[in-house]
Amino acid sequence: MVDAFQILGIERQLFQSDDLLRAAFREAGKRVHPDAGGGEGEFASLREALAVLSSPSRRLRHWLELRGTPVEVRGSIENTLMDLFSEVGAVTQRAESLIRRREEAKSALVRAMLESETQHCREAVEGAISQLEVRIAGECSAFADYEAAADLDLAAASKTARNLAFLEKWRVGLRSAYSRLV
């Protein structure tokens, strides 16, 4: 199994800041980039390692797999996440509907009339993204416990990985909608 932590030259820890990951990628890239004498395959592995470790859910699954602990990716998520999904889904639907209306607008006047609604929608999307960020940080707060545990609670770690995967997916969708609202 490929060790993404080793490829990036960082410690095998669950908490990794974005700044540390980017710095490790740049440093390793100096050695393995094709322009620096490395090969395409090495650089592709480096990019994949960064992708794995940049995602908290993928990082947790990878960390568990490196420990020889099988991860259960199927299963339920917390009920509070289902409630949050209802809110995220409503904001996403509102944004997608507005994006379609903006794309179908035939005149500058119609687009201008939609600007106030667009601003309110952007604010709602930003608020939903903030809620997701808070939940992601909350889920990641369990990382220290997982690392310190002598006897890891695999069910809890698997649930955290599932919750994070959903939260990250929803965040990507909202960020995409936001970029199309700008």
Order of alpha helices (4+ residues) and beta strands (2+ residues): alpha-alpha-alpha-alpha-alpha-alpha-alpha-alpha-alpha
